[in-house]
Amino acid sequence: MSEARFPGPFEIETPPGAEGWQELYGYSAVFSQDRREYEDSMFWFHDGVHWPTVLTPWDATFFEYAIATLSQYNTRHYLIPPALGIDARIVNGYGYLSPVGVTDPAEIEARVPHFLERAGHYFANWDDLYDNWLRKMRALVGEMEAIRFEALPEKEDLSVVTEGHGTGAGLTLTTSYHKVVDLGFQLWQYHFEFLNLGYAAYLDFFGFCKQAFPSIPDLAIAKMVAGVEVDLFRPDDELKKLARLAVDLDLDDAFADAERPDVLEERLRGSEEGRRWLAAWGEAAEPWFNFSTGSGFYHSDRIWIEHRDIPFGFIRDYAAKLREGADLARPLEKIRAERDRIVSEYSELLATDEDRAAFAEKIGLARVVFPYVENHNFYVEHWAHSILWRKMRQLGRVLVKEGFCEAEDDIFYFKRNEIPDALWDMYQAWAVGVTPRGPAYWPKEIERRKGIVAALEQWSPPPALGTPPETITEPFTIMLWGITTESVAGWLSAGETGDTGQLTGMAASPGVVEGPARVIFSPAQINEVQDGEILVAPLTAPSWAPIFGKIGATVTDVGGMMSHAAIVCREYGLPAVTGTAFGTKRLKTGQRIRVDGNTGTVTVLD
């Protein structure tokens, strides 16, 4: 593979109309000539799992925060022996990553005792520390919710003078923005407090299994930790409860108006039963419906609690299934029985009681930590991010009122560190009693940036940049993103015009299913999915869970054994092949296909 390569980062051309796109992001976030020797030497892959589309300038904030804090915990907190951080760059608006390993065996050895001491403390006290994490997260969310952005007043309230505040609205406005940014950064510090350790525990168990049972399939190992209760499924569970309540109260006919949520709610308020249902909705909505239709990393993703037509539509569909006598529950008993069977069979293959005890200890730890691997996603990327997007829109409305932009979402075309300058301009002019420069400067600049982003959206990012290694061994890259030696070889040899008869990827969830494909590219197309179809998508999001009750299987372009699509399909008992790279390009809606989640193959049947 060393002779084959992807285009280098400095060979990528700017799409027509996107000239100057680099100015939309921080100077350290893009490739640069002064770092060319290093950047050309690295292998970069497009992170389509988390950032599949173009980043607007402010949305790039969480791209930067996420990768930097992940790296911080690997490198500085836990000293994971073979791994430093993950370097990140933005190319034509798309995020690319490159894992940085520890290459000196002596350094790896020196890091081991530090890792064992630090990780060992968390593993030994996991439940108490995790309970504390939940308290910290809820407190952080409370701080976020308490922030308010209000326009600068014509005059300060009299109480500001009579109560001797000594400060004014301008300070509140600017410090509130800094607080949003700082809390977002703190949020991502919390995010990785447990996550990398959760993956490390799974990888330790994975490595033990591979050594003890050389021929064991990766899927068999993953199935040993399946069948767990995680908070990430709670929003879907709440929808099912609300659907059951609607049926029990004979209200489900009202959900014919799901696409008109105001009309639906007005109708429900007209009866005692409807008011009872709405009260139950209110109890579930906070926090569980702070759920993004996408990855949670884009301001443009729709949030259930803000776009009630989405959850109302799911409730309508669930209620219809209940009327038909369907069982909406996940097949947990079946999944757990299969899990326990596999564990028992492999345990019996071990030669000694010591080996069996080690096996039991490692799988026990993997199951203890595994819920966090999914739970963090709800608390951070969905609940907390939903609040942060709302707070930014509040500030956007202030900017609109003062003429700095035309729509509240225009605020996301500012870079993170430009907003303090704009707020200073606004404050200073308000303080002096003159006109700020912003209304003459920012609307034109935002319009220019929108044109650049639109041009970047027409570009198709290559799956990787630079020369790949002979063998990809970095475990997180394989486990999370599904990037393997074989998948990279497929990218290089097949491109977008290869044989369309069969696709290969990760055998992510077992089973074989045949059915018509339904290719979708965004959450807006979810309502197109019909019962029994096979979902084909670039990736899936947690909030897509309600359609897992109607599809036959899943095929994704990106994602590894521990990607969301893989985990959810195992928990719903659906076959899945992830990381096919070209699934959405080669498969067409209506084609009959066979998905073999045991072997990781997708075959076109007609």
C-alpha positions, 0 to 999 in steps of 0.5 A: 500500500505504501506506493499508492496514495491519496492526494496530499493536503497541498494538492487539494484545489479550492472549489470555484467560488470558495476562494479565501475559505481558509479565512473562515477558520482559525489560522491553526486549523488549516494546512499551512506552508510553514508546517508542510513537511510535517503535514505532508508526512501524515495520513489524514482521514475525513471524519464523516462519522462526526463532521460529514458536511461543511463546517460554518465558522462558529460550528468549527468551535466544537470540532476544535474543542472535541479533538483537543480535549480528546487528545489532552486526556490521551496525552496529559491526563491518563498517558495512554501508553501507545497513543498521543492525541489526534491532530486535526485540520479543516480542508475546504470546510471538512474535518480531517484527522490524523492519530499521533502515536508513541513510536519509541518503545522506551517511552511506551514502557515509561507511560505504562505505570502512569496509565495503570495508576490513573486509569486504575483509580477510575476503574476501581471507583467507576460508579462513584466517579460516574455519579459525580460526573452526572451531577457535574453535567447537570450543574453545567447544563443549569449554568448554560440554561441560566445565561440570557442574552438581551439587547442593550437598553435605551437606558439602564434601569434605575435599580442599577444606580440605586442599588449600586451595581457599579456595572451595566448591560454592556459588561453582562452581554460580553461576559455572557458570551465568554461564559457560553464559550468557556462552558462549552470548553468545560463541557468537552473537558467533561466529555472525555473524562470517562470516554477514552477509559471506556474505550480502553477497557473495551480494547483491553478485553478485545486484546485478551480475547484475540490473544486467547482465541486467535480465530474469534470474530470481532463481532463475537467480542462486541456481542459479549457486551451487548444488551445493556441499558443506556440513557441514549435509548431513553428518548426513544423509550419516552416516545414509546411510552407517550404513544402507549398513553395516546392509545390508552387515552384514545387520542392517537387519531389526533396525531394525524396532525403531527406535521402541524404541532400547534394544531395538534396541541390545541386539539389536545388541550380541549379535553381532560385526556389531552391535557393529561397527555400534554402533561406527560409530554412536558415531563418527558421533553426536558431533558430527553427531547433535547435530541438532535436529528444529526450528530449534534455538531451542527447548528442546522440540525433540528432539535426535537423539542424545538421541532415537535413535528419530528417526535409527534410523527414518531409517536403517530407511527408507534401508536399505529403499530401498537394498534396493530398489536406490535411489540415495541420493546427492544429484544433485550432477552434474546440479545442477552441470552445470545451474549451469555451463550457466547461468553459461556462457550468461549470461557469453556475454551480457556485452559485454566481457572486463572484464565477464566477468572481474568476473562470474567474480570475483563468482561465485567469491567467492559460491561461496567464502563460500556454504558458511558460509551453511549450515554455521554453522547446524549448528555454532551452532543445532544442535551448540552449542545442543544442548549448552546445552540439556543443560547447562540441564537438568543445572541443572534437576535441581539445582533439582528436587532442592532443591524449586525446581521439579518437573521439569528442563524447568521451568528454562526458565520462569525468565527468564535473569536470574532464575536467579542470584537463585534460585541465590543463595537456594539457596546462602545457605540452604545456607550458613546451614543453613536452608530457602530461600524458593524451594520455596515461591515458584517452583513456584507461579510456574512453574505460573502461567507455564505457564498463560500460555504455554498461553494464548499458544499458542492465539493466532494471530500476525498476519504483521506489525504496523503500516504497511508501506512502499510498496516493500520493498527491504531485501535481507536481508528479501527474501532470508531471510524472503521478505517482498516488496512482493507477499507483504505485499500478499497478506497484506493482501488475502487474509487467511485466507479468500481464494481457495483455488485458487492460492497464490503465493510465492517461486520457490525451486527449479525444476521442476514436480511434481504430487502429493498434499499432506501438511500437517504442522505439527511435526517429530513429524509427519515420519513421516506423510510418504509417498513421492511426497507434496508436503510443506506446512509452516510451515517446514523444519528441517535435520534434515528432510533425510532426508525430502527423498529421498521427497517430490516438492516442498516448499511453506512458509509462510515463507522466501525465496530463501536460506531453508533450505527453498529451499537444500536443495530446490535441492541435492536437485533438488526444486521448492519454493515458499516464503513462501506465507504461507497454505500450511498454512491453505489446503491439506489433506492428500490434496489433489492440487496442482501445485507450480511452482518456476519461477514460484512458484505452487501450484495446487489440482487437486482 
